[in-house]
Amino acid sequence: MNEDKYRLDDFGLYNKARQFRQNVYKLIRQLPPEERYCLNQQMRKASVSITNNIAERHGRWYYQENMRFCRIARGSVEEILDDINVCLDEGYGSKSDNEQLKGEGYNLVAKINSYIAYLRRTQQGNK
């Protein structure tokens, strides 16, 4: 079945991204006050961008548009991965929690890549 026929909340990739965003927000809450307007805001924008772009992709009908929004979401995950490295370098949050969050990010990138590959196969008539 085509996942695009379901509500956004039924779309597995969106739910994975949503869980990742929630976990990023947990890290954000551990940032020191001096990061309130810098790293904090950057991480919020990037993590919301992930789910926003997957949601926008869900509302599009053309394969190329779908893939474009997935690529943007993937780039936002990569931004967050770099921000987590900043947290590791500066000692914000626990090392194990940050490493676990990075693992979730890499897993999300892999899922986005798999979905893009699925869209390519579908576009070419191969499922």
Summary of the structure (lengths in Angstrom):
residues: 127
radius of gyration: 15.6
end to end distance: 10.8
largest distance: 52.4
contacts: 362
relative contact order: 0.14
helix: 81%
strand: 0%
